[in-house]
Amino acid sequence: MDTTLLIWIIVAVVVVVAIIVLVGVLTSRRRTEERKRAQHEQAERLRVEARESDLAAREQEAKAAQERANIAGAEAAAQQARAEAAQADVEARRAEDNIRGYEEAAQQSRAEQEAAIHKAEDLDPYSQEDRARDDRIQDDRVQDDRIQDDRIQADRVQDDRARNDRVRDEQNSSLASGPDADPELPGHHDHDNNLGHGGKHTRE
């Protein structure tokens, strides 16, 4: 084997090895790049999920804060309502006390007024005369009313008597104008004859 052929064989082997190494390097780089790209995409997905989780957590925290605020507001409103109810009860009790005081004061004033009026009437001779005159006038009115009632009752009795007399007269007139009262009717003569014959038979 000559030297030239050997050299070409060595060169060919070196070239093949170089090509193999280059292909291996390129393949390794591509795989590394793909792995990095996949890792980057996975990292981006994790970041998105983390942001979504953070937003959900913030939303839940906001809802919890809102609920706490609502509870605090409800408690404050309830406390305010209790305070207002207590204040209203105090005002109502105070009003009742004032009403009782006003009524007692009014009753006392009325009693004092009546006592003063009675005392003034007892001291004033003219007032006593006026009271006596008023009593006489009242008695006269009662007497007049009684007399008027008696007159009305007497008039009613008189009217009842007149009505009864009128009814009795009408009844007598009806009986007098009936068939038994007519002397010309045959039945009446037969009745009288029977009575006459019966009388005669009785006497015989």
QUIVEN-V688487 format. One record per residue. RES is the residue in one small letter. PSI is psi as a letter, one per 30 degrees, with the letter a starting at -180 (999 if undefined). BURIAL is + if it has 16 or more other C-alpha atoms within 10 Angstrom, else -. Layout:
# QUIVEN-V688487
RES:PSI:BURIAL ; RES:PSI:BURIAL
This chain:
# QUIVEN-V688487
m:k:- ; d:l:- ; t:e:- ; t:e:- ; l:e:- ; l:e:- ; i:e:- ; w:e:- ; i:e:- ; i:e:- ; v:e:- ; a:e:- ; v:e:- ; v:e:- ; v:e:- ; v:e:- ; v:e:- ; a:e:- ; i:e:- ; i:e:- ; v:e:- ; l:e:- ; v:e:- ; g:e:- ; v:e:- ; l:e:- ; t:e:- ; s:e:- ; r:e:- ; r:e:- ; r:e:- ; t:e:- ; e:e:- ; e:e:- ; r:e:- ; k:e:- ; r:e:- ; a:e:- ; q:e:- ; h:e:- ; e:e:- ; q:e:- ; a:e:- ; e:e:- ; r:e:- ; l:e:- ; r:e:- ; v:e:- ; e:e:- ; a:e:- ; r:e:- ; e:e:- ; s:e:- ; d:e:- ; l:e:- ; a:e:- ; a:e:- ; r:e:- ; e:e:- ; q:e:- ; e:e:- ; a:e:- ; k:e:- ; a:e:- ; a:e:- ; q:e:- ; e:e:- ; r:e:- ; a:e:- ; n:e:- ; i:e:- ; a:e:- ; g:e:- ; a:e:- ; e:e:- ; a:e:- ; a:e:- ; a:e:- ; q:e:- ; q:e:- ; a:e:- ; r:e:- ; a:e:- ; e:e:- ; a:e:- ; a:e:- ; q:e:- ; a:e:- ; d:e:- ; v:e:- ; e:e:- ; a:e:- ; r:e:- ; r:e:- ; a:e:- ; e:e:- ; d:e:- ; n:e:- ; i:e:- ; r:e:- ; g:e:- ; y:e:- ; e:e:- ; e:e:- ; a:e:- ; a:e:- ; q:e:- ; q:e:- ; s:e:- ; r:e:- ; a:e:- ; e:e:- ; q:e:- ; e:e:- ; a:e:- ; a:e:- ; i:e:- ; h:e:- ; k:e:- ; a:e:- ; e:e:+ ; d:e:- ; l:f:- ; d:j:- ; p:e:- ; y:e:- ; s:e:- ; q:e:- ; e:e:- ; d:e:- ; r:e:- ; a:e:- ; r:e:- ; d:e:- ; d:e:- ; r:e:- ; i:e:- ; q:e:- ; d:e:- ; d:e:- ; r:e:- ; v:e:- ; q:e:- ; d:e:- ; d:e:- ; r:e:- ; i:e:- ; q:e:- ; d:e:- ; d:e:- ; r:e:- ; i:e:- ; q:e:- ; a:e:- ; d:e:- ; r:e:- ; v:e:- ; q:e:- ; d:e:- ; d:e:- ; r:e:- ; a:e:- ; r:e:- ; n:e:- ; d:e:- ; r:e:- ; v:e:- ; r:e:- ; d:e:- ; e:e:- ; q:e:- ; n:e:- ; s:e:- ; s:e:- ; l:e:- ; a:e:- ; s:g:- ; g:l:- ; p:f:- ; d:f:- ; a:f:- ; d:j:- ; p:f:- ; e:f:- ; l:k:- ; p:e:- ; g:e:- ; h:e:- ; h:e:- ; d:e:- ; h:e:- ; d:e:- ; n:e:- ; n:e:- ; l:e:- ; g:e:- ; h:e:- ; g:e:- ; g:e:- ; k:e:- ; h:e:- ; t:e:- ; r:e:- ; e:999:-
